Every structure is written in structure tokens, then in C-alpha cells.
């Protein structure tokens, strides 16, 4: 149950913080949640990754679908040299997930240390 709560809380805090602050506040949110809610380090890592992977993947898809993936097609050609907006959305989600996962792992390990 703590795992599900950590996922939801990380995604919610990250979303709300992302409305008013830079993108990297996902790391702060992912750090604080396992610091407050005691978890094993590997579970914190997984919860942070899943929360932000789903959040950023969903938000990227939603924003991109609002303009029929027009901008995603153009950016995908520039960045990954392929006209694959789905791959660009996946890379966006993966990047956010990795940042949040390592931040959550740091929070869990610091909690364990203290």
C-alpha cells in the first residue's frame, strides 16, 4: 500500500510543483516522498520511476495530441533523426523517470542513514 501511495503522491506533488517551478522540481518531489514515507530503497527507486514515467509520458502525449503531434514530428526529426513522435514521447518519459528514480533512491537512502 505504501508503494501505491508513494507513486500517487510523487506524481501529484510533481505535477503541482511543475505548474509553477522548473522541470527539475520532480527530483525534489521524488526525494521528499520516500524521505517522509519509509520505503526500502529499491521500492522507492521503482515508485519514483513509475510515477514520473507515467506522469511525463501522459502529459507529453496529451500535449502532443492537442496539435495532432505536429510539433512532435518536427522535433523528433531534429533530435532522433527519425519521424517517430511516439519515440520522442517515450524518451521524454524515460528521462523524467530516471531523474525521479535516482532522486527517490537518494531520499530513501538518506532516510535509512539518519
C-alpha positions, 0 to 999 in steps of 0.5 A: 500500500505504501508503494501505491501511495508513494507513486500517487503522491510523487506524481501529484506533488510533481505535477503541482510543483511543475505548474509553477517551478522548473522541470527539475522540481520532480527530483525534489518531489521524488526525494521528499516522498520516500524521505517522509514515507519509509520505503526500502530503497529499491521500492522507492527507486521503482515508485519514483520511476513509475510515477514520473514515467507515467506522469511525463509520458501522459502529459507529453502525449496529451500535449502532443495530441492537442496539435495532432503531434505536429510539433512532435514530428518536427522535433523528433526529426531534429533530435532522433533523426527519425519521424517517430513522435511516439519515440520522442514521447517515450524518451521524454518519459524515460528521462523524467523517470530516471531523474525521479528514480535516482532522486527517490533512491537518494531520499530513501537512502538518506532516510535509512542513514539518519 
